[in-house]
Amino acid sequence: MNYKDLPFCQREQIEQYNNCMDAVEDIKEALCTLTGGWNYAVLELVNSLLRYNSQATRIQFSLMQDGYKEKEIELLANQYLLQTLAHKN
């Protein structure tokens, strides 16, 4: 299975899934670097984390209903990321 061989709709879902998971990781990193306790910025980051994680889960569930397994989705998301990075260089 290859990202480039997927139908457009599923390629778009993989792209959205990957973007959500990237946002989740970025937010986790930001939360780890913040100091000063629970303030408005921390709450906004937590809300964003929950929103992106929820969106990624919905996309993943939709792809799984189309017959894809969790590891296949992650593999396709990684292929998308590599393709995107290749085009930037």
C-alpha positions as CSV (number, residue, x, y, z in Angstrom):
1,M,0.0,0.0,0.0
2,N,1.4,3.4,-1.0
3,Y,0.2,6.9,-0.1
4,K,0.4,8.0,-3.8
5,D,-1.9,5.1,-4.8
6,L,-4.8,6.1,-2.5
7,P,-7.9,7.7,-3.8
8,F,-7.9,11.5,-3.4
9,C,-10.4,11.5,-0.5
10,Q,-8.3,9.1,1.5
11,R,-5.1,10.9,0.7
12,E,-6.7,14.0,2.1
13,Q,-7.8,12.2,5.2
14,I,-4.2,10.9,5.7
15,E,-3.0,14.5,5.3
16,Q,-5.5,15.8,7.9
17,Y,-4.7,13.0,10.2
18,N,-1.0,13.7,9.9
19,N,-1.5,17.5,10.5
20,C,-3.6,16.7,13.6
21,M,-1.0,14.4,15.0
22,D,1.7,17.0,14.4
23,A,-0.3,19.6,16.2
24,V,-0.8,17.2,19.1
25,E,2.9,16.6,19.4
26,D,3.7,20.4,19.1
27,I,1.2,21.1,21.8
28,K,2.6,18.4,24.1
29,E,6.1,19.9,23.6
30,A,4.7,23.4,24.4
31,L,3.0,22.2,27.5
32,C,6.2,20.6,28.7
33,T,8.1,23.9,28.4
34,L,5.6,26.1,30.1
35,T,6.2,27.1,33.7
36,G,4.1,29.0,36.2
37,G,1.2,26.7,36.8
38,W,-2.2,26.5,35.2
39,N,-2.9,29.8,33.4
40,Y,-4.9,30.8,30.4
41,A,-2.2,29.8,27.9
42,V,-2.0,26.3,29.4
43,L,-5.7,25.9,29.2
44,E,-5.8,27.0,25.6
45,L,-3.1,24.5,24.7
46,V,-4.9,21.7,26.5
47,N,-8.1,22.6,24.6
48,S,-6.2,22.6,21.3
49,L,-4.6,19.3,22.2
50,L,-8.0,17.7,22.9
51,R,-9.5,19.2,19.7
52,Y,-6.7,18.0,17.4
53,N,-6.5,14.6,19.1
54,S,-10.3,14.2,18.8
55,Q,-10.2,15.2,15.1
56,A,-7.3,12.7,14.4
57,T,-9.3,10.0,16.1
58,R,-12.4,10.7,14.0
59,I,-10.3,10.6,10.8
60,Q,-8.6,7.4,11.9
61,F,-12.0,5.8,12.7
62,S,-13.3,6.8,9.3
63,L,-10.3,5.2,7.6
64,M,-10.6,2.1,9.7
65,Q,-14.2,1.8,8.5
66,D,-12.8,1.8,5.0
67,G,-10.7,-1.2,5.9
68,Y,-7.4,0.3,6.9
69,K,-5.6,-0.9,10.1
70,E,-4.1,1.5,12.6
71,K,-0.5,0.7,11.6
72,E,-1.4,1.2,7.9
73,I,-2.8,4.6,8.7
74,E,0.4,5.6,10.5
75,L,2.5,4.2,7.7
76,L,0.5,6.2,5.1
77,A,0.8,9.3,7.3
78,N,4.6,8.8,7.4
79,Q,4.7,8.4,3.6
80,Y,2.7,11.6,3.2
81,L,5.1,13.4,5.5
82,L,8.2,12.1,3.6
83,Q,6.6,13.1,0.3
84,T,5.8,16.6,1.7
85,L,9.4,17.0,3.0
86,A,10.8,15.9,-0.3
87,H,8.8,18.5,-2.2
88,K,10.1,21.3,0.2
89,N,13.7,20.4,-0.5
